[in-house]
Amino acid sequence: MLKKTILSFFILISFGLSAQNQQGTIEMLDALAYQSKLLNLKGTVLDVRSEEEFKSGHIKKAINIDWNSKTFKKQIKDLPRYMPLFIYCGSGFRSADAAKFLVEEGFKTIINLEGGIEAWENKSLPIETSKN
């Protein structure tokens, strides 16, 4: 009886761990650590600010999908879920909310820029601007 109880316990723990491992992760990084990971990992850079904010200055190779857009969920559908997703906004609040949502939608690795593009610019890191 004790052996069955112990075996059942280990089976439950194993299932719990595997389910936990299937859940995505959100990593909060300061601007310099974020930049370092950007340089060393292949992934998608997602700016969740408005189009106007994006045009005023964004991280190189970023794509813009506005978190506050009614079509956000539809627009993220084609993003790769098993590659790192580097996410940021203006100050870190919208991207934190979006990161939680993206994990629920099946994205596995979310890397959020702590302090947003403001923190990035405060470290004099490069930004690009869009015309029109």
N, C-alpha and C positions, 0 to 999 in steps of 0.2 A: 504493500500500500504506500509506503514512504517513497519507494522508487517511482511509482506512478505519479505521485504528487510532485516530486522533484522534476520529473520529465515534463509534466504538464506546465510547471512553472517556467522551465527553460523554453518550451515551445511558445508560450505566451510572450515571453521576453523577446524571443527571436522575431515573432510576427510584429511586435511593437517596434522593434528597432528597424526592421525592413520598411515598415510603413513610414517611420520617421525619416529614414534615408531617402524616401521617394519625394518627400516634401522639398520645396525649393529653399534656398537660403538668400538672405539679404545681408550684404556687407556694407557697412558705412565706413567711408574712407575720407581722410582730409585731402586737400587738393594735391599735395605732392605725392601721396601714396596712390591716389586715383590716377594721376598722370603716369606714374611708374607702371601701374597695372595696364593702363591703356597701351603703353609702349611694348609691353611684354606678353599680352594676351590678345588673341584674335577674338573679336566680338562686335556687337552692334552698339553704337553710341546713340542714345535716345534722349532728346531734349523735349521735355513735356510742357514747355512754356507756350504761350500764344505765338502765332506766326510773326506778329510785330516784334515781340521780345527776341525771338529767334533771329530775325533779320538784323537786329541791332548789334548782335555779337553772339557767336556760338563756338563750341569746341569743334575743331576740324573733323570732318567726316560724319558729323552728327546728322541724324534725321530728325525731323520735327513732327511730333504727333501731340497735339494739345490735349493735356489731361482733362481740361474742362470742356472739350468738344463732345458733342452728342455721339460722334462716330468713333471715339477712342477705341472702344472694344472691337469694333469692326476693323479699324486700321491696324491694330496690333496682331491681327490674325495671321498674317504672313511672316511675322518675325520669327527667326529660329529660336526654339524653346530650350535647346540643349547647349547653346553657346552662351558665353557670358553676355549679359546685357548691362551696359554702362548707362546709368540713368542720372539725369540732373534736371534742376529747374532754376529758379532765380535765387532762392535762399535755402532750399532743402525741404520745405514743407510739402509742396505738391508732389515732388518726386518720392518722398517717403510714403505718402498715401498711394501713389501709383505703384510703387514697389510691392506693397502689401497685396494690392489687387493683382499684379502680374504673377506673384507666387501662387495665388489662388487659381489663376488661369493656366497654371502648369509650367511657368518659366522656372528653370532650375537654379540659375546663378544670377542674382541681381547685385550690381555694385553701384551703390548710391553715393553721389558726391555730397559729403557733409558741408553744409553752408552754401551749396549751389554754385552757380556761376559767379556770384559775388565773391565767394572764397577763392575761386579759381583766379579771378582778376586781381584780388588782393595780393596774390603771390606772383603777380606779373607773368602769368602763364599765357600762352598765345591764344588768341581768339580770331575768328574769321567773321566778316560781315557779308550779308547778302544784299544785293541791289534789287530794287523793286520789291 
